[in-house]
Amino acid sequence: MTKKVPASRAAELRELINHHNHLYYVLDSPEVSDAEYDRLLRELEEIEQAHPDLVTPDSPTQRVGAAPAEAFATVTHSTPMRSLDNAMNEDEIRSKFFSPVRKALGEDATVEFAAEPKLDGLSVELVYRDGVFTVGSTRGDGVNGEDVTGNLRTIRAIPMRLLKGKRPVPPLLEVRGEVYMEKAAFEKMNRALEKAGKPAFANPRNAAAGSLRQLDPRITAARPLSIFLYFVNKAEGVEFKTHSESLAYLRDLGLRTVSDARLCKTFDEAIQYYRDMHEKRDRLPYDMDGIVLKVNDLALQREVERKLGERSRSPHFAIACKYPPRQETTKLLDIAVQVGRTGALTPVAVLQPVRVGGVEVSSATLHNEDEIARKDVRIGDTVIVQRAGDVIPEIVGPVLSKRTGKEKKFVMSEKCPVCGAAATRPEGEVVRRCVGIACPAQLKGTIETFASKGGMDIEGLGEKLIDQVVDKGLVKDPADLYDLKLEDWAGLERMAKKSAQNILDGIGASKERSFAHVLFALGIRNVGAHTARVLASEFGGIDELMDASVERLQEVHEIGPVVAQSIRDFFGNARNRQAIERLKKAGIRALTTQQRGTGFQPVSHGQDGRARSGKFTGKTFVFTGSLESMTREEAEEKARQLGGNAASSVSKRTDYVVAGPGAGSKLAKAESLGVKVISEADFLKMCEKT
């Protein structure tokens, strides 16, 4: 291969890859798949590795590759990067911006306003010479910034070479913009950091700033940064009449500008844009803390500055119109613990009241004890509180510089703050939960589970009735349901005597529910319908189960250490045992009769809760692969109706594995253990014989 061939192919590949980068990162309309893009990039890398002299500064392969810097060099901006004056509401927009502009240009002047979202990121300047990206810097103090060229090269939304569009590429282009991180990308990155045991960022703005100022560009390259350009500082040989025209020129060169900008013909239209973007704010993919209004006509911009007098810090022709702040600082007075309907203990910050996003906030979620430790939040801290949209306010973190040494670390109690029952936290979980069946904080949820179809199936006892009997103090634990009389039910809102009698009949019928359904109804953590059936088949009665140790429970097929500990914690609670004794006295048959004894096979139960017996009694089936005549759930229920049990995994206790097409690891395990494997047709024949 001659040198001319790789040189021309490398040039072709650079142009192709830059074209696809523009389509993907700027226009959001890719033409090729990720695999095809990767193939083009790999081909270019191979050519450049074989011919290092063909590597150019604008090559897509050079986005990552610079060695880590010891410190950032200083870049002096050709003209200062000024900030904007702020207006905090509509009245200030009028008094601080519109009135002075109107005064400078005259009451009858026709003025258009360019309106754009004010992104919450990090301001930068990009310099292109002869169309090639050469220098990138941060705003810094406005006069001098930090040279972050190597890091900016890693952002794929920044073209290494400008496109040749309708207008010529200038010999020198200086353009300013905002590096930011989209909300979804920020959340994904934070989850990955936390999973790796690394500290997460507080918000997308901090993440963008921290990522761009990494001394190692390889770290920056791994962060999902993007950019919007909003201002042309210099474009040699090119003139514009309006700000909007300058942005259109940037798009023509392949540079990315924000799509939510609007040209407003009047000041009233500009105010409406301010309102529209505030309403739209939470639906945008990026964070924005306001809008920017600029006089659109560049000649009028100069006239405003001439008439009002140029300021060194901020221009008169533009203003940042801010929305109510989403973050504030306040004092963390205490940390209270709330207990939810499911028994979950949630720490809540008790705050010195502060207005955040237009709403007074006096409390905020702290999620769980691990989150408190990760953020190192302490009682007495000055903390940053944020509120996005209508979500519950949360603590971002402490202001460490304001610590006095008197702050107290929070320790989560191992007792429920409401009922005093044990609050346990299974290994691998972040939430601590109360195990008390009669805990007032979770009583309504407990009764709902107890009366549900998978539990005692008390027909007609829904959420509204449960709310009433609990709120009136008629029911303090599930056993109280069996003490209520006809007049108790009839005295509730919208309850006629007939409806009350139906509820009583439903409660009476529930006494005949199976042992498995009663176990599910108790609401033991991690014990669902299937696990309840496994326990019912293994243990002869509630007393045997209540006295079982963690080790004994783990001997049961499909019961692991987490489930075993949950069961042990539940039955280890004295109030739970008292509630079960009361359920026995109420006449729950499954709690008062021995389910099995010596030589008595485990009892299986159908979906209606009635005990089953038949040819499959004592037999355990596992279904794997695809079944043709029925679903797996239907097959499992058929086995149960004939007295058998259906398990989800294969063990030595499995009697039959019913294997259909696509059977995998379960079939292999059955063969290794010597468990009998049958087909769906074999299983159906066995069912017919019964």
N, C-alpha and C positions, 0 to 999 in steps of 0.2 A: 504494500500500500504506500503510495507517495504521500508526502506531507500535505500536498494541496487538497487531497480528498478529506482527511480528517479535519483540516482547517475549515473547509466549506461546510462540512457536516456539523461541526461544532457551532458555527455561526447560525446555521439553519435551526439547530436544536435550541440555541439560546433564544432565538426569535420566537420559536414555537412555544417554549415553556413560559416566556414572559407574556405571550399572548394568552395562554391558558390561565396564568396567574391573574391577569387582568379580568378575564371573564369570571373566574371563581371568586376572587377576593374583593373585587371592586363592583362588578355588575351583578353578582350573585346568579349567573346564568352559565354554568359550566357546559362545555361541549363534549368532553371526554370523561371516561371513568377514572376513578382514583388509580386503578391498576395501570391504565394506559399512561396517565401522567407520570407515575412512578417509573414506568419503563423508559420514557423519554429522558427523565432525570438521570436514571442509572446509566443510560447510553452516553450522555454527556460527561458524567463523572468518569467513565472508563476511558473516553477519549482524552480528557484532561489529565488523567493519571499517567497515561502513556505518553502524552505530549505536554508537559508542564508549561512550555512556552506559549501554549494556546489559551491559557487561563487569562481571562480579562476581569477587570474590577467589577463589571456589571453582570458577570456570569451568575445564574441562579445557584450554582454550587457554592458561591462565596457568601451565602447568607449566614452560614455558621462556619467558623474556621479560624477566626482570630484568636490568638492566645489570650488568656486572662490578663487583664491590666492590673498594675499595682495601684493605680489611682487614675482618675479621669483628668485629661488635659482640659485647659480652659479655652473656650471659643468666645470671641468678642463679636456680638451681633453688629451688622453694618448699620442698622438703626435699632434703637431700643425696642424691646418687646414690652410694650406698655400693658398694664392691666386695665380693666374697665371699672367705672364707677358702678355702685350697686343701688338698685331700687328694690325695696322689700314688699311693695304692694302697688296696686293700681294708682293710688293717690300720689305715691312717690314717683311713679313712672311719668305721670303728668307734670308734677312740679319740678323734678330734677332733669327731665329729658325733653319732653314735648314742648313745654312752655319756653325754655331757653332757645330751642331750635326755631320755634315759631318767631320768637323775638328777633333772632339773628337774621332770618330769611324773610320776615314780613308775614303779616296775618293772612295775606291772600296767596302766598306762595304754594305751589303744588309740590308736595313732597311725598315720595314713595319710601317705604321702609322695607329693608331686607330683614326678615325674621328667621332665626335659626334656634334649634335647641342648644342650651348651654351644657355641654357634656361635662361630666364629673371625672376628669382624668388628669393627664400630665401634659402641659403645653411644650411643644417642641418646634424647632425650625429645621427644614430640610433645604440643602443647597445642591442644585444641579448645575454642572458646567458642561456645555455642549450636549445636554440631554442625559448625562450620566450622574447618578447620585454620588456625591463626593464627601459631604460633611453633614452630620446631624447632631443637633445639640439641644439641651434642655433650656428652658427659659432662664433658670438661675435667678439672678437679681434683676433681670431685665436688660442689663448691659452686657454681662458676661454669663455664659452658661457652661455646662459640662459637655464635653465631647463624648457622645454616646453613639457614634457612627456605627461601630461594630454591632451594637445591640439593635439599632434600628434596621440594620440589614437583615436581621432575622425575621422581621415582620413582613409577611408575604403580601400584605395589602400595599406595601411601599414598593413601587417598581424601581428596579436598579437602573433602567433606562426608560426615558419618556417615549411615549408613542408619537409617531409622526401622524398628526391629524390634519384637520382642515386648515389650521394656522401653523406657522413655522415654530419649531422648537427654539427658544431663545438661547443665546450663548450663556447667559446666566439667569437662573431662576431661584429666587428665595421664597419659600412658601411655608406658612405656619399652620399648625394644626394641633390636634389633641389625640394622644395615645390613650386608649381605654381598653377595658375588658368587658365583653358582654356578660350579662347576668348568668345565663345558663352555663357558659364556659367557666365562669368564676366558681359557681357551685360545684361543678364537676371537678375542678382543680382542687378545691378545698377538701372534698371528700377523699381524693387521692392522697393529699398531704396528711390528712388525719389517719388514713389507713396505714400510711407508712410511718406513723408515729411522729410526724413533723408538725410544727405549729401552723395553724391555718391563718389566713388573712382576715381582717375585720370586715373589709368591704372591697368592692371592685376597684375603687380609686386607689386605695392603699396597695392592692395587688398589682395594679398597673405601674404605679410609681416604683414600688419595690422591685418589680421584675425588670423594668427598664434600666435601673441603676445598679444592676449586677455587674461586678467586675469581670465575670466569666460569661461571654456571650452564649455559651452552650446552655447555661441555665435560663437565660432570656428566651432562647429558641424553644425551650420546652414549655413556655408559658403562652397561653392563647391570647396574645395581644393583637389589637387592630388599631386603625387610625382613621380619623376624618380630617381633611384639610379645609380651612375656613378663611384664609387670608393670603393674598399675594403681596409680598413685601417688595419684591423687585422682579421685573421681567424685561430684560434688556431688549429693546427694539420692538416691544409690543405695548400698545396702549389700549385702555379700556375706558368706557364712559360710565359704567356702573359696576357696583360690587357684584351684582348677579351675573353680569357678563364675565367678570373675572373668574367666578366659580365655574361657569360653563366652559371656559378655556381650560381650567384645570382638569375637568372631566374629559375634555378632548385629548389631553396629554396622557390620560390613563391614571390620573390621581383621583382618589376617593373623596367625595364630598357627601355631607349628610343629606339623605333623601327627604327628611321631614321639614326642610326649609320652605318658606312661603314668602312671596312678594306681596306686600300689603299696600294697597293704593291710598289708604287713609290711616290716620292715627287710630280711629275706631276699629278698623280691621286689625291693626296691630294688637290692640287690647283684646280683641276676640281670639286672636291666635294665642295670646298669653293664657287665656281661659281654656281654650281647646287643648293645648298641650298639657296643662295641669290635669285635666280630666283624663287625658290619654297616657299620662306619665307612667303609671304602673304597668301598662300593656306594652311599653317599648322594650326592645331587647337590651337596651343599655340604660345606665343610670344618667339622669340629668337633674340638675338642681334649679333650673330656671330656663329662660330664653335670653337671646341677645338680639337687640334691635339696633339697626344701623341705618343712617340716611343712605339710600341706595345710590344716588347720583354722586359720583366722586368729586365733581366740580362743586356741588353743594356742600359736600363734606369739608372741602378746603375753605369755602366761604364761611361756614359755621365756625371753624377754628380761627379764621382771621377776625371775625366779628367778636367772638367771645374770648379770644386770647388763648393761645395754645398752652396746655398744661403738660408738665413733664411726666406725670404719673398716669393720666388717663385722658382720652379724647372726649370732646363734647358731642361728637356726631354719633356716638354709640353708647349703649348702656346695657348692663347685665340686670335682667329683671328676675329676681330670685323668688322662689316659692318658700312657704313656711319651712323651717329646718326640719329634717328628719332625725337629726341627732342633737342631743343636749347633754350637759353634765349636771349631775345632782348627787345628793348624799344617799348612800345605802344605809338605811336605818336599822334594818333587821332582815333576816331570812326566815320566812314562815314556810310550813309544809302543808300542802293541800292533798286531800285524798280523793281520787276520782271514783267514778262508778264501778270501775274494774279493780279498785284497790290500789291503783298506782299512786305512789307518793311523789309529788312534784314540788320541788323547792321554788318559792316565789319571792322575789325581791320586794321588800317594803321600802318605798322611796320617799324622800322629801318631794312633795308634789312639784312637777315641772311641766311646762307646755312643750309638747313635741309634735310637730306637724299639725299645729292648730288644735290639739287635743290635750287636756290636762292628764298627766300620767302620774299615778301614785304607786303603781305596782308593775312588775315586769317578770316574765318567765325566766327561770334559770335552767330549765329543761331537766337536768338530773345532776347527781352528785359528781359524776365524772366531768361534766361540763364546767362546774364551779371550780374544780381542781385545775382543769386545763387552762381556764382563764385567770386563775389565781384571784378570784373575787373574794373579798373579805368584808365582814360586817364593820361598818364605819368608813369604808372606802368612798372616795369621790369616784363615780362611775360614769361611763358614756352610755346613754340610753338612745336606742333608735327605734323608729316606727316606720314601716313601709306600707302604704295603703291602709287597709283595714285590719292588718294582722295585729296580734297581741304584741305589745312592746317587749323588747328584749334588751338585756345588758350586753353591750359589745365587749366591755372590759374595764378594768380600773385605770385611773389616772395615777400612775406610779409616782409621779413627781409630787403629788399631794399627800402621800402617805406620811403619817406621824409616828408610826410604831405602836399605836394604841389599837389598831384594827385587830379583829378576832377572826381566826379561821373557822369555817363552818364544818360541823360534823353531823352527818345524817344520823338520826336516831334509829335504833334497831327495833323500836316499838312504834306501833301506829299511834299518831298523836290524837286520834279521835276515840278509838276504843281500847287502846292499850295492848292489842294482840301483837304477836310477832310480825315484824315487817322484814321479809326475806328477799334476798337478791340472788337468784340462781346464777351459777357460773356462766359467764359469756353474755349475760344480759346487763343492760345499763339501768334498768328501772327496778326500784325496790317496791314491793307490794305487801299490803296487809293481807293476812290469811284469814281474818275473822269473818265468818259467815254472817254474823249479826252486826257487823260494823255499820253504824248509822250512815256514814258517808257513802257507802256503796250498796246500801240496802235495796234501793230501787232496782239497780242492776242485778243484784243477787236474786231478787224475786222474779225479775224478767227471765233470767236463765232457768230458774227453778220451774217456772210455769210454761216454758217454751215447749215446742213440739218435740224436740229432741230430749227434753227432760220429762216432767210430769204431765205435759200436754193437757193443761187445764184450759179447756175451750172457753173462749169469751173473756179470759183474764188478760187484757192487754195493757199497754203502757198507761193509758188515762186512768183506768181503774186502780192500777198499782200506785200511781201517784196519789190518788185520793186516800187509799187505806193507809199508806205510809205517812202522808201529811197529817192525817187525823189521829195518828198514833195507834191505829187499830192493829198494825202489824209491825213487830220489831225484829222478827226473824221468820224464815219460811214456815216453821211449825205453827205460828200464830194463825196461818190461813185455815187450819183445820179446827180452830176454836171459834171462828166467826159464825154467827147465827144468821137466819134469814133476814131479821130486822136490821142487822148491821149492813148487809149488802143493799137492802131496799132503801136504806137511809142515805145512800150516795146519790150524787147528781145524775140525772137522766137514767135512773135505774127503777124500772117498774118491778112489781112483785114477781112477775113471770121471769123476767131477766135475772132477778136475784136468785130464783129457784134454779135456773139453768146453771148459774155459777156454782151453787151448792152441789148440784148433781155432778158437775165437772170435777169439783174437788173430791167428791166421794169416789168417783171412778178412778181418780189418779192413785188411790191407795192400792190399786191392783197392778200398777206399772211394774215392769221388770227391774231386777237388780241393776242391770246395765243402765237403764234409763234413770234410776234413782241416783246412781253414781255420777252420771252426767249432770243431773239437776243440782247436785251439791255445789257445782261451780269450782271444783278443784283446779288450780292452775295447771295447765298443760294436759289436762285429761279431757279429751274430746270424745265423740261418740264411739270411735273405734277403740281407743284405749280403755274406755269404760267397759266395752264388751270383753276385751282381753282380761281385765281384772275380774269381771263377773264370772268368767269361765274358770279362772284360776283359784279364786277364793270361795270358800263355802258360805261365807256370810260377812256382814259388816264388821262383826267383832273380830273375826280373824284378820280382816284387812286393816282395821284400825290398829291392831297390835303388831302388824308386820314391820320389821326393821327395814332400813334402806337396803341392807344386803339381801334380805329375803325378797324384797320387791324387785331387785335387779336380777334375781334368778328367773323371773318371768320373762318369757320370750317377748321382745319388742318393748320392754320397759328399760330405759337407760337411766343413767345416774341423775340427770336433770329432772325427769319425770318422777323418779323414785323419791327424790328429795322434796319435790312439791307435795307429793302424797303424804310423806312423813310430817312435813311442816303443818299441813292442814289438820291431820288427825292428832298432832301433838298439841293443838290448841284446846284448852279446857272448855272454852265457850262453844267451840264447834262440836265437841263431844256432847255437851249438854243439849245443843240443838238437835243432834241425832237421837238422843234419848227421848226427847219430846216428840220427834217424828215417829219413833217406835210406838209411843203411847197413843199417838193419833191414829195408829192402825195401818201404817205403811207395811204391807205384807212382806215385801222383799227384805225389809230390815228386821223382821221378827221371825222369819223361817230360815231353817238351814237349807242353803242352796244345794249342797251336795255332801255326801259323807263317804265312808269307805266303800269302794266299788261303785259309787254313783258317778256317772259321767257328767262333765260340765254341761250346764244348761245354755243353749243358744237362744237368741231372741231375734224376732223379726222386727221390721221397721215400725210396726204398730205397738211394740213393747211387750207383746205376749210371749211367754216361754214356749219354745219349740222342742219337739223331740221327734225322732224318726231314724231312718237307716243311717243317716250321716252323724248321728249323735256321737260326740267325742272325736270327730274327724276334723282335721284342719286342712283347708284348701288354700293354695296360692295361685292366682290367675296372672299370667304373663303373656305378652304378645297381643296380637289383634284377634278379637273374637268376631265371628261372622254373623251369627244369628241374634246376638244380644250384646249389650254393653258390659263392661267389666263389673259395674255396679249391680246390674241386673243378675249377673252370674253369682256374685257374692251373696245377694239377697236370696237367690234360689237355694244356695247351699245352707244358709241360715234357717230358711223355712223348713228344711228337712233335718234340722237339729245340728248341722255342722257349724264350723267357724271359718271365717275368711281372714287371712293374715296378709300383710303387705310385704313380708320378707320370708325367705326360706331358711329353715333351721332343721335340726334333727327331729323336732316335734311335728314338723309338717308331714301330713299323710299323703297328700296328692298335690302335684303341680300340674295345672291345666295350661298347656302351652299352645299358643296360636302362632301364626306367621309373625316373624320379627322378634320372637323371644330372644332375650339376650343373656345378661348376667345371672338372672334368676334360674334360667334353665341350666346354665353351666354349673351353678352352685348345687342345684338339685341332683345333677348327675354325679358331682363329686361326693355328695353326702349319701348317695344311694336312695334318694327319695323317689317314689314312683312318679313317673311322668306320663300323663294321659292327654289325649286330644280333646277338643271341644265336643266332638261327636261322642267320644267315650263318656264324657261327663254327662251329656244329655241322656245317654242310654242308662247310666246309673240312676239318673233322676226318674226316668220312666219306670224302671223296675220297682221303685218305691211306691 
